[in-house]
Amino acid sequence: MGVVIESSVWVPSSSVYIFIFLSCFFSLSLFPFYLSKHAPTKSPPFYDHPTFASSLRFQRYFLLLYSLASVLEGLWSVYGEFELVYYGITKEDTVTFMLIGFGAALFVGSFLGLLSDLIGRKKSCLVFYIFHLVVGIWKRITSSPSFWVANVCLSLATSIFSFSFETWAVVEHDKGHRQDLLNETFWLMTFFESAALIGSQVMSNWMVGGNLEKEIACPSTAAILTAIVGIICISRVYGGSPQTVTFKEYKVSFYSYILCDRRIWLLACAQSCLHFSIVVFWILWAPTLVADGREVYLGLTYPCLLGARMLGSTLFPWFINAPLRTEDCLVYAFIIQGLLLSIIAFDYQEIGALVTQYFLFHACVGLILPSLARLRTMYVPNELRGGMISLSLAPTNAAILFILMQRGYYRTVENSEVIAFAAVGLFAAAGCMYVLKRLGKQPYQNWHKL
């Protein structure tokens, strides 16, 4: 008598998507009522402010450009893995390409923020779109593209994406736009980025379809068109102010205000630890989820995680208007993230419990990202912001390079150990926020000019 082994594929329940949608809806809908009753001070109505129209127009324009950039980032991250499989790239070669990409981000991308502060933030955003345009054209015209060239360009573009749009938004808001709109812009950036990443996944799946031979180049075409739209939009409006700071003046200011300030070091350390944990998560989330032969629809789980990030970002305005300092909020969020990664690293669990922890981890990410951006506005001068952000990511890229070599080539570390190391980094980030609170001044001081 034969034995039939039934195999089931785990799929997120449709109620999860409904829960995320309703939670975001109620969080956004109820916040104005909360603010009207619990705001510490009454501010004049927003529409009474003389710069209302200008501020709102710039915010909408900026979020459009940022969403287009996020679509480009998500398009290559989703489509890139499929492309490697289509062209028969082995796992060893994939690790090599990742090493090349993170090496470029470490040795070149770490200094692009300094260059952005000198040449202008809008030009850096323009270079971001140009990189994606070049990669799209390169993959469209070549039958077997050189992946190391594409990886270098995309890694540099990702480095630019990490600082250029945020610094541009902050500098523009410092030109007379309402400063209370800046905090709203921070969490909307996280919200729209997550939504754009989900949209890029849908776009990739729809374009590739079932005919791989004919449609393998469609995502490249979409990336080219999106990059062209971004270049046109960013070139036509908001020309930006000319840069008058010389390299010598910038070097002196950077040393005085960044390298000699312990608070900036603590903030940079926390930022680097968070970025490291996010990179580790996206590298290992799928292998951890399908361990021991378990079957999961990763394409349906991915939107849930980004939806959790969207939900976390909607909680940011609640916390900044509560009687709780941003550093305290970050301490708790980092500790929760560290505990979640510790459990993921050492405790084997069912898929549902594991995805729940993934969900909570990304909800914390959605809250932490705008919170760190707000702290950078408080402690980092605008003229030095890009350099501070890009240099703070250098330790992250160096650590990822080391781990890829140890895990990908020498097999000396396990996935659980890498995740545990990321958890330790998050606990260290919580400690940095605690010390930063002790060193910070009361009340907060915004440094908008050197």
Secondary structure, 3 states (H helix, E strand, C coil): CCCCCCCCCECCCHHHHHHHHHHHHHHHHHHHHHHHHHCCCCCCCHHHCCCHHHHHHHHHHHHHHHHHHHHHHHHHHHHHHHHHHHCCCCHHHHHHHHHHHHHHHHHCHHHHHHHHHHHCHHHHHHHHHHHHHHHHHHHHHCCCCCHHHHHHHHHHHHHHHHHHHHHHHHHHHCCCCCCHHHHHHHHHHHHHHHHHHHHHHHHHHHHHCCCHHHHCCHHHHHHHHHHHHHHHHHHHCCCCCCCCCCHHHHHHHHHHHHHCCHHHHHHHHHHHHHHHHHHHHHHHHHHHHCHHHCCECHHHHHHHHHHHHHHHHHHHHHHHCCCCCHHHHHHHHHHHHHHHHHHHHHCCCCHHHHHHHHHHHHHHHHHHHHHHHHHHHHHCCHHHHHHHHHHHCHHHHHHHHHHHHHHHHHCCCCHHHHHHHHHHHHHHHHHHHHHHHHHCCCCCCCCCCC
